[in-house]
Amino acid sequence: MAVNVKEAVDIIYNNSFNPKFEIVPIENAQARTCAQEVVAIHALPKFDNSAMDGYAILFEDSNNNLRVKKKIFAGDDVNFTLKTNTCVKIMTGAKIPLNATAVVPQECVELIDEEHIKVPDNITPFQHIRYIGEDIKENDVLIKIGTEINSAQITLLSSQGYTHIKVFKKPKVVVFSSGEELKLHYEQVENYQIYNSNTPTLLSRVKELGCDVSFIGGAKDSIESLSEFIKNSLDADLIITSGGVSVGEADFTRDALNTFDYEVLFDGIKIKPGKPTVLGKIQDTLVLSLPGNPLAAAMIFEMFGKVILQTLLGTKDIYHNTISTKISKELKSRPGRVTLLPGYFNGQNFEVSSKNAPGMVSVLSGCNSFLVLHESVEKLSSNTEVKILPITWKFMCESKKDYITKWLKKELFVF
């Protein structure tokens, strides 16, 4: 029996498997998911230092003539105190004398001679001094488990002397298609055949989302051929198929899966496009069977396949995030099922694509986001506030959010 959208997503979360981990150099950790809690080994700054090129002084010596005792450069080991009416010339990043209480920028002092300066009277205590731990304190948690590592996290790791980091292994995904009428883009097609656009789409999208993906070809429309492809893919974390999950005479994917110890998690979703979507598992391998229509397969993958990959990646950001905006034109919809409507968000409003038939190929090339419309909606007026989900960039979050747009009694609700 088909499940609703909420039930489908909950089933995905409840059947997530714990990803495995590996150790990689921090230079190779970009876009990987952290598998350890990273804590600060050192405080930053590690010592009190100057934020400016200038002179380190005692605050009480403001507006005085001071004798310059020495110069301190970044990297010098400093372990002395200032005496009254003395100062040191200091460079940015250099360790300040133990009792210095202000740094005066060099352009703010009056040079009397090579060994004496006059400091102004408009000095504030502790100005231009960076103190131990004001950026990072020792034992601060810097990166939590499940955080996707980017250049900012690599900055943190390198600042603490981490050379390697534990990350979750990239999920292994296998993609294949079925349908003897389909030919791969590098094959010759006859007039009665079409190119397979689903497989290249899914391969590139899975790779964009940070997984290792393999293509093993196109299965013939037979239980034997499909079973061979499935058996060859059982070392993967996720198998993605497209086509062959409907009820036609040449749709054998279900029968082929049933030759294994296959557990159906849901069989159909109350959604359009993409109702005949099936999710199951064979031992620890999830199997997502998408419809064969190109737009339907792509939209269902964005709605549900992306969530599966986020859980397999080990990230804490497993929930769809949303952008609140307004639709630019009036929208009419046939109620009855939750509807996925692709469109374009220009930063100010969202325009639903004029084309959205399940079998179309060209639609998503002009879209960057989509709308999840509640099954009760028949019409939304222009400038109605809606929530959209991105397609061309990954926008997920740590906490569950509502993303279905609903219009009721002249007020917008989120289901």
N, C-alpha and C positions, 0 to 999 in steps of 0.2 A: 504494500500500500504506500502511496506517495505521502511524504511528510511535508510540513510547511517549512518556511525558510528558517525560522528560529530552531525548530527541531533538527534540521539538517546541520546547522552550525554547531549546536550543542553536541550532536553525535560525533562530529569531527573533533571537538575539544576532548570529549570523553574517551576517544580512541587514539589519542596521541601517544607516540612511543618516545621513551627517553633517548635522546641522541647520544652518540658516542663522542669522545673527545680525543684531541691530539695536542701536541706541543709544537708551536711554530715560532720562528723568529718574529719579533714585533714588526719588522719590515714587510712581512708576508701576512700580517693580521688584518689588513684593510678589508672591510666589509664582512669580516667573520664575526661570529657571536662568541662573546667571552664566556668561558666555562669555569671561571674562578673569581672569587672576590679579591680584588686588587686593593691592597692597603698601602698607605704611604710609609716608606722606610725612613725617609728623611723629611724634616720640616723644610718648607720653602717660604722665604729664603732660609738658607741654612745658618746665616749669621746676619747681624745688623749691617746694612750696607747703604751706600749713597745712591740716591736716585738721580743725581745730577753730577756734572763736572763742576766743581766749586771748592768750597772750604768748609771743613768740619770744625765746629766751634762749640763752646759752652754758651747756652742761651743767655746767661747772665752777662756775657761779654758783648751783647748787642750795643751798637753805636760806639764801640771802642776801637782804638788802634791796636792791632794784634800782630804778634810776631809769628811768621810762618816757620814752623820747626822742621817740616819735611814734606815730601810728596808720597802719596800712597796710590799705587796702581791696582787695578783689578787683578786678583790672584796673589797679592802680597799677604803674608801672614802677619797680622797686626795684633799686638798684645801689649798696649801701653795706654796710659791715661793722659789727658790734657791738663795742663796747669792754667791758672787764671792768666788772661791776656795773651794766650797762645792759641795757635790753630794749625791745621795741616791742610795742604792742598790735596784734593782727593778726586779720583776719577769715578765715573759712573760704574756701579757694581762693586767697587772696592769696599773692603771691610772697614768700618769706622772705628776710631778709638773707643775704648770701653765706656768712657763717660761722656762722649759727645752727645749733645742734645739738639743740634740743628745743623743743617748744611745750607750754606749760602751759595747760590749760583755764581759762577765766576764773573758773569756780566753785571752782577749787582754790587760788587765791591769796588772800592777805590784803591788803586795801586799806589802805594807811597814810594816804595823802592823794592828791590828784589826780595827783601826779607820781611817787609811790613805791608799790611793792608789796613784799610778803614772799612768796617762793616756798617751797614745801615741800621736804623732803629726800628724798622718795620718788620722785624723777624718774629715768627711764631714758634712756640716750642715744638720740637720734633719734626720741623718741616724738612721735606725732601729726604727723609730717612725711611728705608724699607726694613721692617723689623722681622725677626725670626718668626716664622710660622704665620705671618699675616696672609699669605696666599694658601699654603697647605700646612696643616699640623701633622705631626708624626702620628701614625695609626689612623688617620682619616681614611674612610672608605672612598676610593677614587673611582672604581668601576665595579658595578654590580654584575652578578651572574645574569646572563640573558641580554646584556647590552651589546648592540651592534657596534663594532669598533670602527671608528673613522679617524681622520687625521688628528682631531682634537684629543681622542683617547691615546693615540700613539704619542702625542706630545707629553701627556701625563706619564706614560710608561717610561719614555726615554728620560724624563726629568728625574725619575727615581732610580735609574740604572737598571731597569728591567730589560733583559735581552731577549727573553722568550716568554710566551704567554700561552696558557691553556685555552683552547677554543673548541667549540663543538665541530665535529666533522661535517663537511658539506653533505647534505642528503644526496643519495644516489637515486636518480630518477630515470626511468626507461620509458620511451615513447614509441608507440607503433600505431598504425592505422589498419583498418580493414575496409574492404570494398574493391572488388575487381574492376569496377568502372573507373577507379582512381589511378592516376599515374603520377610518379614523382616528377618534380620540376625539371629533372635532367633527362627524362625519358621522352620518347616519341609518343605523341598522342594521335589517336584516330578521331574522326569526326564524332563518334558516339562516346568518346571518353573525355574525362576532365582531369585537370591537374589537382593533385592533393595539396591544398594550401594549409590544412589544419596542422599537419605534422611540422613543417618548418615554423609555423607560428608558435606552436607549443614549445618546440625546442628552443627558440630564441627567447621566449618569455621566461621559461624556467631558468635559463642561463642568466637572464637579466636579474632575476630574483635571488641569485646567489647560490644556485645548486649545481652539482655535477649531473649532466644529462647525456644520455646515450640514445641513439636512434638505431633500431634493429630492423627497419624495413616495413613493408606493407604485407599483412597477412591476406591469404585468399579467403573467399567466403566459404569456409568449411570448418567444422569443429576441429578436425585434425590439424589444420594449419594454425588456427588460433591457439590451440592447446600447446603446440610447439613453441609459439612465440611467448606464451605466458610462462611456460616452464623455463625458458631461457632467461626470463627476467626476474626470477624469484630471489635473486641476491640483492635486488633493489629495495629501497625504502618505500618507493611509490612507483606504481605502473600507471601510465596514462594512456588510455585508448580513446579513439574517436570513431564513431559510427558502429553500427551493428548491435545497438542496445534497444532498438525499437521492437516492433512485433511483426516485421515483415518476414516473408518466407526466406530471405537471404540474410537475416540478422541472427548470427550464430554466437555472438560474444557471450551471452548469458550461458548458453549450453556448454561452451568451452570452459568457462570459469567453473561450472559445476562438476567438471571432471576432476577438480582438485578439492582439497578440504577448504572450501570457500564459504565464508560467512558474510551474508548480506547485511550491511549496516543500514542502508536505506535504498529503496527501489523506487525512484521517481521523486520529484520535488514539485510542489504546487507553485509553479513559477512559469513565466514565459519571457523569453524563449528558454527552452532547455528542460522541459518536463521529464523526458526519459533519461535523466541522469541517474547513474547507479554508483554507489560507493560500497565497497566490501573489503575484505582482507583475507589473505592466505597466509596463515601464521603471522609473521611480523611484517608482511608486505601489504601496504594499502593498495587498492586498485580503484582508480577513478575512471569510470567509463562515461565519456562525454558523448553528446549527440553528434551526428555527422554534419549537420548544417554549420557552416563556418562561423557565422555571427553568433549563433546559439552556443557553440563550443567555446568560443573566445569569451563571451560574457559569463557563462557559468564558471569558467576557469577563474576569471577575475573575482567573482563573488565567493566561490568556495575553494577552488584550487589554490589560490593565494593563501588562504587561511591554513590549509593543510601544510603548505611549504613553510609558513612561519612557525608552526608548531614543530616541524621536523628540524628546522634550523636551530631550535633551542632558544630563540629570542623571547624576551618577556613581552614584546609588542606583537600580540597575536590577534588583536581585535581591529576591525575596520575603523579607521578614523574618518571624520567627515568635515566638509567645508560648508558653512552656511552661506547661501547666496540667494539670488532671485532668478526666476525664469524670465527670459526676455519676451516670450510669446505665449499666448494662451495654449494650453495643452489639453487635448481630449484623449481619453483612454477607455477601453472596454473593460469594465470591472469583472471580477471573478477570480483572478489570480494576481499575485504579486508580479509586477512587470519591471523588467530591467530596460532602461531607456538610455542609450549612449548619446553623448552630445559633447559640446565644446564649452569650456569655462575660460573666459577671457580675463579673469581677474576681478570682474565686476558683476557679471551675470552669466547664466547658463542657458545655452540654446540647445534644445533637443534636436537630434539629427532628423532630417526629413525622411531619411531612409532607415528602416530598422527591421526589414524582413529577415527571418532566421537564416535563410540560405545565402544572404548577400556576403560578398567578400570585401567590398570597397569601403564599408561604413567606418570601421575603426581607424582607417588611415587619416580621417579628418576629425577624430574625436580624442579627447584626453581625459574624459571622466564619464560617469553615468549616474543615473537617478534610479533609486529603488522605490517604486510606487506601490502603495498599499492597494490590496485587492478591491477596496471599496471606492477608490477614486474614479470618478467619471470625467471630471474637468478641473483644471487649475487655471485661474486667471493669470494674465501677464503680471509680472512683478510679485507673484506669490513667493514667499520665502520657502526654500527647499534645502535639503541636505544632499550633497553629492559626494561620490566616492571617486578618487582619482584612478586613472588607468595607467597613464604613461609615467607615473612616478609612484613609489611605494610610500604610502601614508598610513601607517598602522600605529596603534597605541597600546599602552599597558592595561588600561581599564576598558571594560565593555561599554560600548555606546549604542544608542538606538540610531538607526540609519534609514528607516522606512518612512517616507513622506506620506502624510495622511491629511486630507482636507475634510473638515467636519464642522458644521454650524458656523461657517465663516471664520473659523480659527484653524491654524495649522497645529496639528499634533504630530508627535513622533511616536511610532508604535514600537 
